[in-house]
Amino acid sequence: MSGRGGVQYSRIAEIKGPLVVVDEVESAAFDELVEIQTSEGEKRLGKVLEVGNGKAIVQVFEGTTGLSVSGTSAKFVGKVMEMPVSEQVLGRVFDGLGRPKDGLPDPIADRFVDINGEPMNPEQREYPRDFIQTGVSVIDGMLTLVRGQKLPIFSGSGMSHNILAAQIARQASVVGSGEEFAVVFAAIGVQYSESEYFRRSLEESGALKRSVLFLNLADDPAIERIITPRVALTVAEYLAYDLGMHVLVILTDMTNYAEALREISAAREEVPGRKGYPGYLYTDLSTVYERAGRLRGRPGSVTQMPILSMPSDDITHPIPDLTGYITEGQIVLGRDLFRQGTYPPVNILMSLSRIMKDGIGEGRTRADHQEVSNQNYDAYSRAQEVRALAGIVGKAGLTGLDLQYMGFGDDFEGGFLSQAVDENRTIEETLALQWRAVSNLPKAELTKIKDKFVEQHYKERRAQG
């Protein structure tokens, strides 16, 4: 029978996990929005996953708990899920499906946008170039974030990734332009205490007025997690490409997103891939991550920092493994540094930013930036080797140069890598700390830096340090 603005069916064949199978369906489209109504009149939203042979498989966002085969009807709305967008979304808090969660009414919409986004024409993409100052030395100095980049944070359970994400959200700016970022923050299946930490952190720093928060909590239905990043990115794209803002999107935790994907895949009885995740996990993740970048001729940009907690700190797990293929680098947090109490506990030797070289240098940061960064990488790698050696032969068995490298390692971790949660360092301060660290070494060891930069910065730091 026909309902208002859609077609209604009351033949529910079966309910399986988060899915409802509707029978005798004559016309339905892939991704079409469906209203599921119980005999008590309660409504839930869903979307069509599969159509064929007179059946439609519907994924119910709020879950199927309490639904029964009899007395439940499904109304096919005839359109895909859309998010109302306008400048009024700034400063607001929504749930995982884009419904207001702050007690205020729905924002007045300029227009409604399909949450699956429109693919960017590759020919229209602008190469990411402008340096973003996060105020976090280890990122600005050695893992530089560039406007339009996708740079994930790989973490482990219980580590300080959320504190780091909130700090970046508060501090991110583009040097010299005075432009602040609008922040779109999507929490996917996080604890209530974590979501409150983010909200409070942005509120107290005054950054909430230029932020949009989407909170899907751990006790919300798992299936909502599929929608949350898409709704958030739809708002980010609107702010960037329609309103010309620079938007930083933080998605935490993408592991929960992939778990929800696995749940649907299992309910559909698909052949599982690695560790039970669906074979299309790579493709699906790319539909989220690739919604970043800049468009030629448009002033705005979308920069993404997805966070994912690696199950049992395993970087070869399918989620971090596939994420690394799609994104331009990764920031890996190290358990050892975290145990020592270092913040942020970034494992430099496992991290990289693939397009750092295009966002730094003369006119962007400073001419010596790339070289002093390379020297720090090189020296820190050597310092780690010396530490391992000292563990075997003892400090007494080390040469004088080895001890200098150990001194460098301590200064690097204690002075450059470590900083306070609310400390916002300029790029000049960050570079000064890098020079101070390499000034622990004799000049002859600075093989990665041009002599003119050594003359300029080395002695001066040595005199101070």
Buried (B, 14 or more C-beta within 10 A) or exposed (E): EEBEEBBBBBBBBEBBBBBBBBBEBEEBEEBBBBBBBBEEEEEBBBBBBBBEEEBBBBBBBBBBEEBEEEEBBBBBBEBBBBBBBBBBBBBBBBBBBBEBBEEEEEBEBBEEBBBBBEEBEEEEEBEBBBBBBBBBBBBBBBBBBBBBBBBBBBBBEEBBBBBBBBBBBBBBBBBEEEBBBBBBBBBBBBEEEBBEBBBEBBBEBEBBEBBBBBBBBBEBBBBBBBBBBBBBBBBBBBBBBBBEBBBBBBBBBBBBBBBBBBBBBBBBEEEEBBEEBBEBBBEBBBBBBBBBBBBEEEEBBBBBBBBBBBBEBEBEBBBBBBBBEBBBBBBBBBBEBBEEEBBBBBBBEEBBBBBBEBBBBEEBBBBBBBBBBBBBBBBBEBBBEBBEBBEEEEEEEBEEBBBBBBBBBBBBBEBBBBBEEEBBBEBEBBBBBBBBBBBBBEBEBBEBBEEEBBEBBBEBBBEEB
